[in-house]
């Protein structure tokens, strides 16, 4: 496995943002959910790149769970998931 440089990571994040935009070009808004710290960083990083190339409203949801026991420990979500339906 090869570790990417920061510029390579930046290019990959930009490419992901472009892919997401191309699939949601007609949408008015999009939701990103980040799970725990690294997932939140990843979702925010893609959202930041997406904001540079389009005007789609971006909503962010933070999900926190216990990775050692995700099925039996509480899951905390930063928004009311019933409001998303």
Secondary structure, 3 states (H helix, E strand, C coil): CCCCCHHHHHHHHHHHHHHHHHHCCCCCEEEEEEEHHHHHHHHHHHHHHHHHHCCCEEEEEEEECCCCCCCCCCCEECCCHHHHC
